[in-house]
Amino acid sequence: MSGAKLLWSALLSALLALSCRAGEPTRVSAAASASTGVPSPIASASSQVGPTASTPTPAALPKLKPIQPKPFPEGVDEATVCEAIDSKEPDLWVRFGHLVPAYVIGAIYVLETGPQTKDKLFDYIGRNYVYGYYSQQASCRGNLTLLYIRLMFDKSEYNGKPFGREHLSQAIEKRFGIRTRESFQLNYEPARLGGYCREDGELCDRLFKVDRGNEGTGLCGRAIGECPATGPLRTEAELMNACRQHPVSAFACLGYAPTGRERIACREKVIAALCP
């Protein structure tokens, strides 16, 4: 099994187990003023975001739009992008959760620019702004761009310099003259993800697959990471094949049981199904 995917499974398990403030991601217009006090990137996730509303209870979870089969922008048509840009839906899971992982910290922007700036924005953000922050972009009507950056904080600092969702809007306008029409902060929301996973295992699998970091493995990608290192060794391909012999709903507990007795029972269930 590749070390990178094992590391991803372990990291995502840890992130979903964080006891951070859940709720609606903060919506901020382009005119929002920058805050002073800049937290460190290693601060807790809850310190990086603004006030949030209460997360809906599982019984009240709103229906999401059909989840895209691949991470944004692969396979997403322009009509879907424009619909998300034009929407006034206040719930960001409903507005964007079918395109990007709304349960992972990240930033979404609606920029007043078209596809002609895609490459220079990609290069600037990932190479000059903060190395490794690669953007995912798609354009609408030739004059608007929906831009998503996974793991982008609201406000933080890197090497003593400020960065984050708000700061990047200002930097893009200063460098390229591109205005931000709207920007949004997504926060870690394991409780809401867990609500959807508890309700529908197939939906849970698709929610994992829409995250580029999952590499299209869905719940199976997390499940094979539960196999202990002891005992007979099996390749990653063998474990994935074994996982795919089961309905994905069999492993949905990996999305809603990050801690406690449920977590222990879930891990035992996965090991019994997949691990020799």
Sequence and secondary structure as in RCSB ss.txt:
>XXXX:A:sequence
MSGAKLLWSALLSALLALSCRAGEPTRVSAAASASTGVPSPIASASSQVGPTASTPTPAALPKLKPIQPKPFPEG
VDEATVCEAIDSKEPDLWVRFGHLVPAYVIGAIYVLETGPQTKDKLFDYIGRNYVYGYYSQQASCRGNLTLLYIR
LMFDKSEYNGKPFGREHLSQAIEKRFGIRTRESFQLNYEPARLGGYCREDGELCDRLFKVDRGNEGTGLCGRAIG
ECPATGPLRTEAELMNACRQHPVSAFACLGYAPTGRERIACREKVIAALCP
>XXXX:A:secstr
  HHHHHHHHHHHHHHT     S   EEETT    S    TTS GGGGS        GGG        SSSTTTT
  HHHHHHHHH   S HHHHHTTTS TTS EEEEEES  GGGHHHHHHIIIIIISTT  EEEEEETTTEEEEEEE
T  SSEEETTEEESHHHHHHHHHHHH   EEEEEEE   HHHHHHHHHH HHHHHHHHHTSGGGTT HHHHHHGG
GS SSSS   HHHHHHHHTTS GGGGTHHHH  SHHHHHHHHHHHHHHH  
